[in-house]
């Protein structure tokens, strides 16, 4: 009982993300992942060449905006 009562609850426990402010970014990022993921996951393309392209495409399609929104909603 003492052990359970001394547990620290994670600050994001129960957090529900409101994706309304970043719906367009989520749609663009979903398309980007669909475009690159299968080829990268299966080894069909050179990862040294295509991972930087994938990362650039994520940045171009709003991954940083999405991460900022998540952080803002978490209160960080």
N, CA, C and O atoms as a Tinker XYZ file with bonds, in Angstrom:
   304  protein
     1  N      0.835000   -1.186000    0.000000    73     2
     2  CA     0.000000    0.000000    0.000000    64     1     3
     3  C      0.885000    1.256000    0.000000    63     2     4     5
     4  O      0.656000    2.188000   -0.771000    81     3
     5  N      1.895000    1.262000    0.876000    73     3     6
     6  CA     2.794000    2.412000    0.955000    64     5     7
     7  C      3.508000    2.628000   -0.380000    63     6     8     9
     8  O      3.656000    3.762000   -0.835000    81     7
     9  N      3.945000    1.540000   -1.000000    73     7    10
    10  CA     4.635000    1.620000   -2.291000    64     9    11
    11  C      3.718000    2.248000   -3.344000    63    10    12    13
    12  O      4.148000    3.138000   -4.078000    81    11
    13  N      2.493000    1.808000   -3.429000    73    11    14
    14  CA     1.557000    2.339000   -4.414000    64    13    15
    15  C      1.251000    3.812000   -4.173000    63    14    16    17
    16  O      1.128000    4.585000   -5.123000    81    15
    17  N      1.130000    4.197000   -2.928000    73    15    18
    18  CA     0.821000    5.592000   -2.607000    64    17    19
    19  C      1.997000    6.523000   -2.864000    63    18    20    21
    20  O      1.807000    7.731000   -3.004000    81    19
    21  N      3.208000    5.982000   -2.928000    73    19    22
    22  CA     4.375000    6.816000   -3.180000    64    21    23
    23  C      4.710000    6.913000   -4.671000    63    22    24    25
    24  O      5.683000    7.570000   -5.043000    81    23
    25  N      3.932000    6.280000   -5.506000    73    23    26
    26  CA     4.179000    6.310000   -6.949000    64    25    27
    27  C      4.034000    7.729000   -7.486000    63    26    28    29
    28  O      3.198000    8.508000   -7.029000    81    27
    29  N      4.860000    8.036000   -8.454000    73    27    30
    30  CA     4.802000    9.341000   -9.115000    64    29    31
    31  C      3.998000    9.183000  -10.398000    63    30    32    33
    32  O      4.299000    8.323000  -11.226000    81    31
    33  N      2.991000   10.002000  -10.555000    73    31    34
    34  CA     2.149000    9.955000  -11.746000    64    33    35
    35  C      2.786000   10.800000  -12.836000    63    34    36    37
    36  O      3.165000   11.947000  -12.600000    81    35
    37  N      2.902000   10.233000  -14.025000    73    35    38
    38  CA     3.469000   10.964000  -15.157000    64    37    39
    39  C      2.586000   12.165000  -15.480000    63    38    40    41
    40  O      1.361000   12.056000  -15.427000    81    39
    41  N      3.186000   13.308000  -15.813000    73    39    42
    42  CA     2.395000   14.514000  -16.072000    64    41    43
    43  C      1.477000   14.384000  -17.292000    63    42    44    45
    44  O      0.485000   15.106000  -17.395000    81    43
    45  N      1.793000   13.485000  -18.202000    73    43    46
    46  CA     0.955000   13.314000  -19.388000    64    45    47
    47  C     -0.080000   12.192000  -19.217000    63    46    48    49
    48  O     -0.792000   11.859000  -20.164000    81    47
    49  N     -0.163000   11.623000  -18.041000    73    47    50
    50  CA    -1.150000   10.584000  -17.775000    64    49    51
    51  C     -2.550000   11.163000  -17.956000    63    50    52    53
    52  O     -2.908000   12.139000  -17.296000    81    51
    53  N     -3.331000   10.575000  -18.834000    73    51    54
    54  CA    -4.674000   11.059000  -19.102000    64    53    55
    55  C     -4.738000   12.152000  -20.151000    63    54    56    57
    56  O     -5.823000   12.647000  -20.456000    81    55
    57  N     -3.599000   12.540000  -20.709000    73    55    58
    58  CA    -3.540000   13.590000  -21.734000    64    57    59
    59  C     -4.245000   13.132000  -23.008000    63    58    60    61
    60  O     -4.024000   12.018000  -23.483000    81    59
    61  N     -5.082000   13.986000  -23.549000    73    59    62
    62  CA    -5.722000   13.738000  -24.829000    64    61    63
    63  C     -5.382000   14.899000  -25.747000    63    62    64    65
    64  O     -5.725000   16.049000  -25.471000    81    63
    65  N     -4.712000   14.587000  -26.830000    73    63    66
    66  CA    -4.274000   15.613000  -27.770000    64    65    67
    67  C     -5.441000   16.104000  -28.623000    63    66    68    69
    68  O     -6.185000   15.303000  -29.189000    81    67
    69  N     -5.595000   17.430000  -28.712000    73    67    70
    70  CA    -6.583000   18.048000  -29.594000    64    69    71
    71  C     -5.883000   18.341000  -30.916000    63    70    72    73
    72  O     -5.108000   19.292000  -31.011000    81    71
    73  N     -6.151000   17.533000  -31.929000    73    71    74
    74  CA    -5.434000   17.693000  -33.195000    64    73    75
    75  C     -6.024000   18.757000  -34.121000    63    74    76    77
    76  O     -5.492000   18.981000  -35.208000    81    75
    77  N     -7.095000   19.406000  -33.719000    73    75    78
    78  CA    -7.746000   20.404000  -34.573000    64    77    79
    79  C     -6.786000   21.495000  -35.062000    63    78    80    81
    80  O     -6.844000   21.849000  -36.240000    81    79
    81  N     -5.911000   22.041000  -34.220000    73    79    82
    82  CA    -5.027000   23.108000  -34.707000    64    81    83
    83  C     -3.997000   22.654000  -35.741000    63    82    84    85
    84  O     -3.431000   23.487000  -36.449000    81    83
    85  N     -3.748000   21.357000  -35.838000    73    83    86
    86  CA    -2.695000   20.868000  -36.736000    64    85    87
    87  C     -3.203000   19.758000  -37.671000    63    86    88    89
    88  O     -2.435000   18.884000  -38.073000    81    87
    89  N     -4.477000   19.797000  -38.008000    73    87    90
    90  CA    -5.034000   18.759000  -38.868000    64    89    91
    91  C     -4.349000   18.681000  -40.221000    63    90    92    93
    92  O     -4.090000   17.588000  -40.725000    81    91
    93  N     -4.055000   19.833000  -40.813000    73    91    94
    94  CA    -3.413000   19.812000  -42.136000    64    93    95
    95  C     -2.000000   19.245000  -42.054000    63    94    96    97
    96  O     -1.567000   18.525000  -42.954000    81    95
    97  N     -1.280000   19.564000  -40.983000    73    95    98
    98  CA     0.061000   19.012000  -40.809000    64    97    99
    99  C      0.008000   17.494000  -40.617000    63    98   100   101
   100  O      0.837000   16.766000  -41.162000    81    99
   101  N     -0.962000   17.026000  -39.847000    73    99   102
   102  CA    -1.098000   15.586000  -39.623000    64   101   103
   103  C     -1.397000   14.876000  -40.940000    63   102   104   105
   104  O     -0.841000   13.810000  -41.203000    81   103
   105  N     -2.257000   15.445000  -41.762000    73   103   106
   106  CA    -2.572000   14.849000  -43.058000    64   105   107
   107  C     -1.333000   14.795000  -43.949000    63   106   108   109
   108  O     -1.064000   13.778000  -44.587000    81   107
   109  N     -0.587000   15.891000  -43.988000    73   107   110
   110  CA     0.625000   15.934000  -44.815000    64   109   111
   111  C      1.677000   14.952000  -44.305000    63   110   112   113
   112  O      2.346000   14.288000  -45.097000    81   111
   113  N      1.822000   14.861000  -42.989000    73   111   114
   114  CA     2.805000   13.941000  -42.408000    64   113   115
   115  C      2.404000   12.488000  -42.633000    63   114   116   117
   116  O      3.260000   11.635000  -42.868000    81   115
   117  N      1.121000   12.208000  -42.562000    73   115   118
   118  CA     0.638000   10.851000  -42.829000    64   117   119
   119  C      0.986000   10.445000  -44.256000    63   118   120   121
   120  O      1.449000    9.328000  -44.490000    81   119
   121  N      0.767000   11.338000  -45.199000    73   119   122
   122  CA     1.114000   11.058000  -46.590000    64   121   123
   123  C      2.614000   10.866000  -46.765000    63   122   124   125
   124  O      3.051000    9.997000  -47.520000    81   123
   125  N      3.391000   11.668000  -46.074000    73   123   126
   126  CA     4.845000   11.559000  -46.152000    64   125   127
   127  C      5.320000   10.213000  -45.624000    63   126   128   129
   128  O      6.162000    9.560000  -46.242000    81   127
   129  N      4.788000    9.806000  -44.499000    73   127   130
   130  CA     5.170000    8.504000  -43.924000    64   129   131
   131  C      4.763000    7.381000  -44.874000    63   130   132   133
   132  O      5.531000    6.445000  -45.093000    81   131
   133  N      3.569000    7.469000  -45.434000    73   131   134
   134  CA     3.122000    6.441000  -46.387000    64   133   135
   135  C      4.036000    6.382000  -47.603000    63   134   136   137
   136  O      4.280000    5.305000  -48.146000    81   135
   137  N      4.538000    7.527000  -48.028000    73   135   138
   138  CA     5.408000    7.583000  -49.197000    64   137   139
   139  C      6.754000    6.901000  -48.942000    63   138   140   141
   140  O      7.259000    6.192000  -49.812000    81   139
   141  N      7.330000    7.106000  -47.775000    73   139   142
   142  CA     8.692000    6.646000  -47.504000    64   141   143
   143  C      8.786000    5.351000  -46.700000    63   142   144   145
   144  O      9.726000    4.580000  -46.889000    81   143
   145  N      7.847000    5.105000  -45.825000    73   143   146
   146  CA     7.999000    4.053000  -44.819000    64   145   147
   147  C      8.218000    2.665000  -45.403000    63   146   148   149
   148  O      9.161000    1.977000  -45.010000    81   147
   149  N      7.385000    2.245000  -46.316000    73   147   150
   150  CA     7.475000    0.872000  -46.812000    64   149   151
   151  C      8.838000    0.591000  -47.439000    63   150   152   153
   152  O      9.452000   -0.437000  -47.154000    81   151
   153  N      9.309000    1.488000  -48.281000    73   151   154
   154  CA    10.602000    1.290000  -48.931000    64   153   155
   155  C     11.742000    1.274000  -47.917000    63   154   156   157
   156  O     12.675000    0.482000  -48.046000    81   155
   157  N     11.675000    2.143000  -46.910000    73   155   158
   158  CA    12.723000    2.175000  -45.888000    64   157   159
   159  C     12.655000    0.951000  -44.979000    63   158   160   161
   160  O     13.685000    0.371000  -44.634000    81   159
   161  N     11.449000    0.563000  -44.596000    73   159   162
   162  CA    11.289000   -0.565000  -43.677000    64   161   163
   163  C     11.703000   -1.893000  -44.298000    63   162   164   165
   164  O     12.176000   -2.788000  -43.597000    81   163
   165  N     11.529000   -2.023000  -45.597000    73   163   166
   166  CA    11.833000   -3.293000  -46.255000    64   165   167
   167  C     13.218000   -3.333000  -46.878000    63   166   168   169
   168  O     13.629000   -4.361000  -47.417000    81   167
   169  N     13.940000   -2.221000  -46.810000    73   167   170
   170  CA    15.288000   -2.188000  -47.370000    64   169   171
   171  C     15.325000   -2.068000  -48.880000    63   170   172   173
   172  O     16.325000   -2.417000  -49.507000    81   171
   173  N     14.249000   -1.580000  -49.467000    73   171   174
   174  CA    14.173000   -1.447000  -50.927000    64   173   175
   175  C     14.990000   -0.271000  -51.445000    63   174   176   177
   176  O     15.297000   -0.200000  -52.635000    81   175
   177  N     15.340000    0.645000  -50.558000    73   175   178
   178  CA    16.105000    1.833000  -50.950000    64   177   179
   179  C     17.301000    1.988000  -50.020000    63   178   180   181
   180  O     17.332000    1.428000  -48.924000    81   179
   181  N     18.267000    2.745000  -50.470000    73   179   182
   182  CA    19.463000    3.013000  -49.679000    64   181   183
   183  C     19.107000    3.948000  -48.519000    63   182   184   185
   184  O     18.726000    5.095000  -48.754000    81   183
   185  N     19.225000    3.476000  -47.271000    73   183   186
   186  CA    18.853000    4.330000  -46.140000    64   185   187
   187  C     19.744000    5.563000  -45.998000    63   186   188   189
   188  O     19.277000    6.615000  -45.561000    81   187
   189  N     21.013000    5.444000  -46.360000    73   187   190
   190  CA    21.899000    6.605000  -46.259000    64   189   191
   191  C     21.444000    7.742000  -47.155000    63   190   192   193
   192  O     21.657000    8.912000  -46.837000    81   191
   193  N     20.828000    7.408000  -48.256000    73   191   194
   194  CA    20.340000    8.415000  -49.190000    64   193   195
   195  C     18.917000    8.861000  -48.870000    63   194   196   197
   196  O     18.583000   10.037000  -49.019000    81   195
   197  N     18.076000    7.920000  -48.429000    73   195   198
   198  CA    16.652000    8.212000  -48.299000    64   197   199
   199  C     16.193000    8.661000  -46.922000    63   198   200   201
   200  O     15.173000    9.343000  -46.821000    81   199
   201  N     16.898000    8.309000  -45.865000    73   199   202
   202  CA    16.503000    8.803000  -44.540000    64   201   203
   203  C     16.630000   10.323000  -44.451000    63   202   204   205
   204  O     15.725000   10.975000  -43.930000    81   203
   205  N     17.731000   10.912000  -44.948000    73   203   206
   206  CA    17.759000   12.388000  -44.932000    64   205   207
   207  C     16.638000   13.018000  -45.759000    63   206   208   209
   208  O     16.111000   14.065000  -45.383000    81   207
   209  N     16.267000   12.396000  -46.875000    73   207   210
   210  CA    15.152000   12.897000  -47.685000    64   209   211
   211  C     13.844000   12.803000  -46.900000    63   210   212   213
   212  O     13.017000   13.714000  -46.926000    81   211
   213  N     13.678000   11.679000  -46.202000    73   211   214
   214  CA    12.485000   11.474000  -45.387000    64   213   215
   215  C     12.409000   12.513000  -44.271000    63   214   216   217
   216  O     11.355000   13.104000  -44.039000    81   215
   217  N     13.514000   12.730000  -43.590000    73   215   218
   218  CA    13.541000   13.725000  -42.511000    64   217   219
   219  C     13.240000   15.119000  -43.043000    63   218   220   221
   220  O     12.512000   15.879000  -42.405000    81   219
   221  N     13.787000   15.463000  -44.201000    73   219   222
   222  CA    13.541000   16.764000  -44.809000    64   221   223
   223  C     12.063000   16.899000  -45.179000    63   222   224   225
   224  O     11.459000   17.952000  -44.973000    81   223
   225  N     11.485000   15.822000  -45.727000    73   223   226
   226  CA    10.064000   15.855000  -46.084000    64   225   227
   227  C      9.193000   16.023000  -44.848000    63   226   228   229
   228  O      8.191000   16.736000  -44.890000    81   227
   229  N      9.564000   15.373000  -43.745000    73   227   230
   230  CA     8.812000   15.553000  -42.494000    64   229   231
   231  C      8.883000   17.007000  -42.032000    63   230   232   233
   232  O      7.872000   17.591000  -41.641000    81   231
   233  N     10.079000   17.582000  -42.079000    73   231   234
   234  CA    10.236000   18.988000  -41.679000    64   233   235
   235  C      9.432000   19.910000  -42.594000    63   234   236   237
   236  O      8.766000   20.835000  -42.128000    81   235
   237  N      9.501000   19.648000  -43.899000    73   235   238
   238  CA     8.776000   20.480000  -44.867000    64   237   239
   239  C      7.261000   20.386000  -44.694000    63   238   240   241
   240  O      6.533000   21.311000  -45.055000    81   239
   241  N      6.795000   19.282000  -44.148000    73   239   242
   242  CA     5.355000   19.066000  -44.005000    64   241   243
   243  C      4.837000   19.315000  -42.592000    63   242   244   245
   244  O      3.699000   18.957000  -42.286000    81   243
   245  N      5.647000   19.919000  -41.726000    73   243   246
   246  CA     5.128000   20.425000  -40.466000    64   245   247
   247  C      5.365000   19.595000  -39.223000    63   246   248   249
   248  O      4.643000   19.756000  -38.239000    81   247
   249  N      6.357000   18.706000  -39.231000    73   247   250
   250  CA     6.586000   17.902000  -38.029000    64   249   251
   251  C      6.944000   18.778000  -36.829000    63   250   252   253
   252  O      6.540000   18.482000  -35.705000    81   251
   253  N      7.691000   19.841000  -37.059000    73   251   254
   254  CA     8.061000   20.712000  -35.934000    64   253   255
   255  C      6.852000   21.470000  -35.396000    63   254   256   257
   256  O      6.743000   21.688000  -34.189000    81   255
   257  N      5.949000   21.869000  -36.280000    73   255   258
   258  CA     4.712000   22.527000  -35.847000    64   257   259
   259  C      3.883000   21.577000  -34.995000    63   258   260   261
   260  O      3.328000   21.971000  -33.969000    81   259
   261  N      3.806000   20.327000  -35.427000    73   259   262
   262  CA     3.061000   19.315000  -34.666000    64   261   263
   263  C      3.681000   19.114000  -33.286000    63   262   264   265
   264  O      2.969000   19.091000  -32.282000    81   263
   265  N      4.987000   18.971000  -33.235000    73   263   266
   266  CA     5.662000   18.767000  -31.949000    64   265   267
   267  C      5.502000   19.973000  -31.028000    63   266   268   269
   268  O      5.345000   19.817000  -29.817000    81   267
   269  N      5.541000   21.174000  -31.599000    73   267   270
   270  CA     5.335000   22.384000  -30.791000    64   269   271
   271  C      3.924000   22.417000  -30.218000    63   270   272   273
   272  O      3.726000   22.811000  -29.069000    81   271
   273  N      2.956000   22.007000  -31.009000    73   271   274
   274  CA     1.553000   21.998000  -30.538000    64   273   275
   275  C      1.379000   20.982000  -29.423000    63   274   276   277
   276  O      0.704000   21.253000  -28.430000    81   275
   277  N      1.980000   19.826000  -29.584000    73   275   278
   278  CA     1.903000   18.813000  -28.518000    64   277   279
   279  C      2.515000   19.348000  -27.237000    63   278   280   281
   280  O      1.933000   19.207000  -26.161000    81   279
   281  N      3.690000   19.964000  -27.347000    73   279   282
   282  CA     4.355000   20.526000  -26.173000    64   281   283
   283  C      3.511000   21.618000  -25.528000    63   282   284   285
   284  O      3.414000   21.696000  -24.303000    81   283
   285  N      2.898000   22.463000  -26.362000    73   283   286
   286  CA     2.062000   23.539000  -25.831000    64   285   287
   287  C      0.867000   22.986000  -25.073000    63   286   288   289
   288  O      0.511000   23.487000  -24.006000    81   287
   289  N      0.249000   21.947000  -25.629000    73   287   290
   290  CA    -0.917000   21.364000  -24.958000    64   289   291
   291  C     -0.533000   20.617000  -23.678000    63   290   292   293
   292  O     -1.327000   20.516000  -22.743000    81   291
   293  N      0.683000   20.102000  -23.653000    73   291   294
   294  CA     1.159000   19.464000  -22.421000    64   293   295
   295  C      1.580000   20.498000  -21.374000    63   294   296   297
   296  O      1.814000   20.168000  -20.211000    81   295
   297  N      1.670000   21.763000  -21.818000    73   295   298
   298  CA     2.029000   22.824000  -20.885000    64   297   299
   299  C      3.512000   22.951000  -20.660000    63   298   300   301
   300  O      3.946000   23.389000  -19.594000    81   299
   301  N      4.299000   22.573000  -21.653000    73   299   302
   302  CA     5.762000   22.662000  -21.519000    64   301   303
   303  C      6.295000   23.855000  -22.237000    63   302   304
   304  O      7.504000   24.090000  -22.232000    81   303
